[in-house]
């Protein structure tokens, strides 16, 4: 069969993709590779994509299907560059629906690119099999044709490039740092092996530690030569340290303790440490995404908690398969998930991935027996543009998540500085317009996050936690006092001045005026005037107008007092708000 002239010879990175179309041939769902190939995510008609000379054959193949049947055709399909690619397409009618519409499911292979990708994958597989056959110390890779020398370190789930340079640059840097003749002779022997060895080799080398260039170490090197499909040489090897003075422990994210016990995903602390390390390394851009399952409480209430657990597990699995080694996936508790990407360099790639993720989750549960609607809301920030630390990126991604919920859920919002600003005022307006259930879910997530942080880190992040509580509950001030001490243990907010609690704390006097064994609440401090004039005056002198105070003993049995306050306006929160604050207080008391 002669290849038609309209088949494009230009390169394409699409090897395989899939999509689902309705009976009008409109695409209702595609995977990430399909959207990237098409260059858009909405308004795609397969009749526009298939070459006009082959369009009738495609329609006939679709129309001939009975439920459970399939058809396979060779066709030509146009991508975003307007060029047609030779396609091996399988069309199936599995009886599935998307958004209630019956669909045909398409499996698409780009024939011309498969051979090239196969050879590339074969080279990669040979390289990594050789790596994994050695001890997991420092690994090196020298591509002779490209004159590219790199040192890697596998640390659990992550392969980190610690050094990358030409062979000449390697010689210059080591010689400048360590000019002794014996060191240079060892280095010359190593470089000769890299350039001329035909099989395996071994040698010793004194040089700087890859992660600590000012520290000298003695390495024993075992090298191995492999050949790419074009017979070009690549030298792989292991740098095994002969002294163990500075042996690195496995990072937390690579340990069992760093995993969520239910899903096996990373927990919050592990995600934070991974992100911090990736950002410190610099170089490539990264995206951070915060993800919530929409209306998850309703799913639990309607279908039961066992089904809710199935939803959590299935969403975790879909997230893992979607990221597919291009970053990490975490679960922060409940229905809150986390993504951090590597090797996704453009917003086009990101949008294709997130669109595919949302539609795959929705379709997975739509076609199940219970017909449960499961959708995702996603907020995204980008490094380094939106921040150079975990905290900066998290704050913006988290605010975008709640903006996505506010706009109707089942969508993603990517942070844009000129559009979203610092999002602080916007987040407050979002919370004011939330219905009670949405607000309760939001505050429950905040309290759950506090519990996780306290359990993992103890009292160390207490000041950050008080700031988080102040923002989430729209408070002006938060204080923690211990009975017998005049000064507060922790404080957050612009108190002018900080209230002098005097006998109320030093002499444990607060316990005597509690209107409940554990709390005292005043929507306006005038309510306290008849209860305790001295307390009323103390609070009024500090501009405090609304207050709730909780009392719980610390681990030694000494009373702790948690004050949550507003300045110059009444305390106007619901009973559920009070219960969330009470829970947060107990969590904090348990670790103080």
URSULQUI-V243168 format. One line per field, one symbol per residue. ss: DSSP state (h for helix, s for strand, l for the rest). phi: phi as a letter, one per 40 degrees, with the letter a starting at -180 (. if undefined). A space follows every 50 residues. Layout:
ss=???
phi=???
This chain:
ss=llllllsllllllllssssssllllssssslhhhhhhhllllllshhhhs lhhhhhhhhhhhhllllllssssssssslllllsssssssssllllssll sslssssssshhhhhhhhhhhhhhhhhhhhhhlllllssssssllllsss sssssllsssssssslhhhhhhhhhhhlllhhhhhhhhhhhhhhhhllls sssssssslllllllsssssssssssslllllssssssssslllllllll lhhhlhhhsllllllslhhhhhhhhhhhhhhllllssssssssllhhhhh hhhlhhhhhhhhhhhhhhhhhhhlllsssssssllsssssslllllhhhh hhhhhhhhhhhhhhhhlllllllllssssssssllllllhhhhhhhhhhh hhhhhhllllssssllhhhhlllhhhhhhhhhhllhhhhhhhhhhhhhhh hhhhhhhllllhhhhhhhhhhhllllsssssslllllllsssslllllll llhhhhllhhhhhlllllssssllhhhhllllhhhhhhhhhllsssssss ssslllllssssssssslllllllhhhhhhhhhhhhhhhhhl
phi=.ccdcccccccacccaaaabbcccgcccaacdccccccgabbgbbccccc ddcbcccccccccccbdgcaabbcabbcbccgccbcbcbbbbbcgcbbfg ccbcbbbbbcccccccccccccccccccccdccbccbcbbabccccfbbb bbbcbgcbbbccaaacccccdccccccbcdcccccccccccccdcbcbbb aaabacaccdcbccbcabbbbbbabbbcccgccbbbabbcccbbcbdccc cdccbcccbccccgcccccccccccdcccccggccbbbbbbbccfccccc ccbgcccdcccdcccdcccccccfgcibbbbchfbbbabbcbgbcbcccc cccccccccccccdccccdcgccbbbbbbbbbbcdcibbdccccdccccc ccccccchgfabbbcbdccbfcgccccccccccccdcccccccccccccc ccccccbgcdcdcccccccccccfccabbbbbdgbccccaaahccbccdc cfccbdbgccdcbccadbabbbcaccccdccadccdcccccbgcbbabbb bacccbgccbbbbbbbbgaccbbcccdcccccccccccccbc
